Amino acid sequence: MSKAKYKFILAILLVATIASGILSFVSVEQACGGIETTCYAVQTSQYESTFGVKNAPMGLVIFSLLGILTFLHIKNPTKYKKQIITLGIFVGAIFAIYFLYIQLFILNAICKYCMVVDIGMLLNLGVIILWKEKRPIPTFD
């Protein structure tokens, strides 16, 4: 297992957790810099909730759980943890693409915190797909 790969993923999840935490615990006006910003427009739109749950607190919980699982995987790697982390990142990336689409093409407004989270999840997807783990070369002794 490449510890560096999962440490990188963990760092991105930590940043996403912080961004979600800011949106969860700081008033939208304060976090976004006022009511005239595109960030405020995104955070107060009809898309600020998914399945009746506000996106920021949901993200805070999900990124925290994925981060804890990734940390545990770094300490004691298992195939099961790796599969859950991979699934979480794939699902997160699908939501990230959806939220980016909403911001860019429907709302025509960008939330800086949402962009950090969404781009982070897409980066993590890239890491999962492209960062290949080294396999030992078989020897024929």
Rosetta blueprint (number, residue, H / E / L):
1 M L
2 S L
3 K H
4 A H
5 K H
6 Y H
7 K H
8 F H
9 I H
10 L H
11 A H
12 I H
13 L H
14 L H
15 V H
16 A H
17 T H
18 I H
19 A H
20 S H
21 G H
22 I H
23 L H
24 S H
25 F H
26 V L
27 S L
28 V H
29 E H
30 Q H
31 A H
32 C H
33 G L
34 G L
35 I L
36 E L
37 T L
38 T H
39 C H
40 Y H
41 A H
42 V H
43 Q H
44 T L
45 S L
46 Q L
47 Y L
48 E L
49 S E
50 T E
51 F L
52 G L
53 V E
54 K E
55 N H
56 A H
57 P H
58 M H
59 G H
60 L H
61 V H
62 I H
63 F H
64 S H
65 L H
66 L H
67 G H
68 I H
69 L H
70 T H
71 F H
72 L H
73 H H
74 I H
75 K H
76 N L
77 P L
78 T L
79 K H
80 Y H
81 K H
82 K H
83 Q H
84 I H
85 I H
86 T H
87 L H
88 G H
89 I H
90 F H
91 V H
92 G H
93 A H
94 I H
95 F H
96 A H
97 I H
98 Y H
99 F H
100 L H
101 Y H
102 I H
103 Q H
104 L H
105 F H
106 I H
107 L H
108 N L
109 A L
110 I L
111 C L
112 K H
113 Y H
114 C H
115 M H
116 V H
117 V H
118 D H
119 I H
120 G H
121 M H
122 L H
123 L H
124 N H
125 L H
126 G H
127 V H
128 I H
129 I H
130 L H
131 W L
132 K L
133 E L
134 K L
135 R L
136 P L
137 I L
138 P L
139 T L
140 F L
141 D L
